Amino acid sequence: MAVTDEAIEKIKGMIVSGALRPGDRLPKESELAAGLGLSRNSLREAVRALSLMRVLDVRQGDGTYVTNLDPQLLLEPLGFVVDFHRDDTALEFLAVRRILEPAATAMAAPHIGGRQLDALSARLDALGDAPSVEELVDADLEFHRVIVRGAGNPVLCSLLDGLSGAATRARIWSGLTEEGAVGRTLREHRAILAALRDRDAEAARCWATVHIAGVERWLRSTR
């Protein structure tokens, strides 16, 4: 095991065991390095890596702290990783989204508020018949994010946000040349909204599946 990996595992062990809790300040570098049997250089590298993973928060002039370890915070780097995906792996991410998002949409049916649905419907109306790629990306991102948040599961919301953020959606919409694709997508959005208004979880699940499967089918046809 690389020295830095070993250092990361030792700090992780302190957090998992409860020796360090969310919000705790880490001991001074010299004390922590000696206590863990690490060099100060390897400790610094481990702290740097864990800060990138949102596990630690390095505050200049104040010290290093354990973050709140909220799942939403820890899952933020997922979106960064997904943005680097190659076109040939886009289908793999969509396949995961096709499993999770219909379930989240169904979960939202009993809970999402009427005002939220009204706002999403108004946003669809405002797009018009020939929206730009940027407008489509923003509207699509907001549409699915609001619905998934309505499911009441922050972890699920963060996972889906990471799996298909703005960069991923922009790639899809920029390449989507199939005639009638925009109109069909907006109709599917409206069908999802209608099912949510009716509090029909299964209909919402089915329309969300149809919606994502359509994008997946188009991507397969272009390979």
N, C-alpha and C positions, 0 to 999 in steps of 0.2 A: 504494500500500500504506500502511495506517495506520502511524503511527510506532511504536505498540506492537507491531504485527505484525512490523514490521521488526526490532525489538529481540528479539522471540521467535525469529525466524529466525536472527539472528546468534548468540544463545546456543545454539540448536539446532545450528548449524553447528560451534561449538566442540566440542560433545559428539560429534557424528557424526564429526568429523575426528580425534578422540582428544586434542585439546588439553585437554579436560576429561574425566576418566574417572569411572566410578562411585565414589562416596565422596570425590571431590576437593572441596576447599573453594574456592568462587569467590573471586577477588581482591576487594580492598576495592571498595566501590561506586564511589568516585571514580576509581580506577584502571581498573576494568572499563568504566565509561562512557566515559572518555577513549580507551581502547584500541579500543573498538568504534565510536567516533564517535557516541555517543548522549547524550541529556540524562539526568540522573540520575532525573528523573520518569518518562521512558519506560522506563528500565531497571527501576525499581521496579515499574511496572505489568507488565512482562514477567516479572519474578521472581515476582510474585504469581500471574499466570496459570499459569506453569509449576509452581508449588508445588501449585496446585489439580489439575493434571494428574499429580501425583506424580513429576514429573521432577526438581524441586528440593525440598529440605527446608530450610525457614527455621528456624533455632534461635536463639531470642532470647538475646542476650548472647554468642553463640558464632560466628555467621556463617551463611552459606548454603552448602549442600552439594548435590552431585549425588547423587541416591538410587542404590540398587543397580540401578535400571532393570530390575528383574525384571518380566517380562510380566504376572504376576499383580497386581503393584502398579500397573502402568500401565493395566491394564484395569479397575481398581476403579471409575473414574468411569462406565463403561458402564452399570452397574446404576442409578446415580443418574439418568442420562439416560433409561433405559427406564422408570423409575418415573413419568416425566412424560408417557408416551405417552397418546394419546387412544384411546378405545374402537375407533375405526375403523382404527387402526393395529395393534391387538392381533393381527390375523390375519397381518400382515406379520412380526411378531416370531415368531409360532408357526410360520410357514412356514420361517423360518431354523432354528428349533429342530428342526423335523421333518427337516431335512437333516443337522444335526450330531449330535443326540442318539442316533439309532439307530446311527450309525457309532461313537460313543463307547461305546455299550452293547456292540456287537459286539467292539470292541477290549478291553473289560474281561473278556470271557468266559474267556480263557486265564489271567488274572492275579488276579482278585479272590479274596480268601481265604474259606474256609468260615466262619470266625468272623464275618466281615462279613455274609455272607449270612444266617447264623443270627440275628444282631442285627437285621437288617432284617425278617426273618420274624417275630421276636418283637414288634417294634414294630407290625407290621400286626395281629397278634393282639390287642395291647393296645388298639387303636382301638375295638373292639367294633362294634356294628351302627349306632349313631347318634352318630358323633363330631361335635364342634363344628367350625365353620369353622376356628378357630384350630388345633385338633388336626390337621385335615386338611392345612392349609397347612404346619405344622411337619413332619408325617410325609412329605408329598409332597416337600418341599424336601430333607429328609435322604435319602430314598430315592434320588432321582436324583443328588444330590451325591455320595453314597458310591459309587454305581456309576460315575459319570463319573470320579471320582478313581481308580477301579480301572483305568481305561484307561491311566493312567501318563503322561498328557499335560497338564501344568499349564496350558498356554495354552488348550487346548480346554475344560478345566474352568472356567477363569475366564470364557471367552466365554459358556458356557452358564449359569453362575451369574449373569452380568450380564443375559442375555437373559430370564431367567425367575426373578427373585428372589422374596422373600417378598411384596412389594407386588403384583407381577403375579399371583402365584398366588392371593392373597387376593381380587383382583378377580374372577378366574375362578370360584373356589369360592363366593364370595358370590352370584354371579349364576346359578350352575348349579342350575336347578330341575327339570331333566329327571328323571322318575321312574326310579329304579334306577341313577342315575349314580354314586353313591358305591359301591354294591356292584360295579358293572361295573368301576370304576376299581381297586378293591382286587383283583378277580379278575385284571385285567391285570397289576397289580404282581406277583402271585403267579406268573403265567405267565412274566414276565420273570425272576424269581428261579429258577424251575425250569429255564429254558433256561441260565441262568448256572451253575447247579449241574451241569448236564450238559456244560458247556463247549461248548455249541452256539452258536457265534457268529451263525450265520445266523438261527436261531430267536429269539435274543435281539434281533437287529436287527429282525426282522419284528414281534415283539410290541411293541417300543418304538415302531415306526412306527404300528401300530394304536392304541396308547395315545394318542399325541399327535394323530393324525388324528381320533380321537373327540372330543377337546376342540375341535379346529379345526372339525369338522362342526357341533358344537353352537353355536359362536360364529357361524358363517355363518347358521344357522337363526334367530338372534335379530336379524339385521340388517334 
